[in-house]
Amino acid sequence: MAVEVVKCPCGKQKLGVQAYVQVGSRIVCAHRDCNEMLRVTQRNPLRLEIVARDEQRTSDSSPESYG
């Protein structure tokens, strides 16, 4: 499987994101000081944005963890 490496928007951790992760997917930065929930906003090049706190916990949210 192909992995694309991108830096967390917080600037603390490089994340390896699998090629099957689609735009709109949510992932969690695995850095112990970060743990921010991120959303994939673009592929090629891969871009992430931090998910607002009020959007983070919904009944159908199940983010993947990368680091």
N, C-alpha and C positions, 0 to 999 in steps of 0.2 A: 504494500500500500504506500502511496506517495504521501509524504508529510511536508507541509509548508511551515516554515518558522517565521513567527512574527513577534514583535515586542508588545507586551501588555501596555495599554495606554497610560498606566500609572508609571511605566518606565522601570519596573523592578525585575521583570522576569521575561525570558524568551519562552514562547509557547510553541509547541509543535502541534499543529492542527491537521488532522487527517483530511484527505481529499474528499471524502464522502460528506463532510460537514457542510451543510447548505447555508445560503444567505438566510438570515432570520433565526438561525440556531443560537442557543445560549450556551455559553461555556463559563467555567469558573477558573480564574487564575489560581494556580496551586501554590504560589509563593506564600510562605507562612505569615508575612506581614501585609499581604494584599487581600487575597480571597475575594476580589471583586467579581461580580457577575458581569459578563461581557456578551455582547451580541455581535454576530458576524454580519457586517453591513455590505461587504463586497468581496468577491473572489477575483483573482487575477488582476491586480495584486490583492492579497488578503488584507482586509481592514476590519478592525474591531472598535466598538464603542462601549463605554461603561453604561450599564442599565441602571436607570434611576431607582432609588430604594423603594419607591411606592409601586414600581412595576415588577419587583423581584419575586414576590411570593404570591403566586396564583395557584389554583388547584391543579392546573395542568403543567406547571413548570417542573422540569426535571433536567437541570443543566448537567452537561458532562464536565469533567475536571481534566485540565491539561496542565502540563508543566514540564 
